[in-house]
């Protein structure tokens, strides 16, 4: 296996799930890596354009916005 074929281990910042077989996804708000179970597609207002965009947001950031 060449160096470019190696997969890195990632850890979900919410539940500490670890994997090198799949890819973790970054939250569009905090930019931390999370597993699929802790990411949702949410409608987020773009402050510059005023338009709403669909973004992947982790459960932690989604909860924080509700407070």
Buried (B, 14 or more C-beta within 10 A) or exposed (E): EEEEEEEEEBBBBBEEBEBEEEEBBBBBBBEBBBBEEBBBEBEBEEEEEEEEEEBBBBBBBBEEEEE
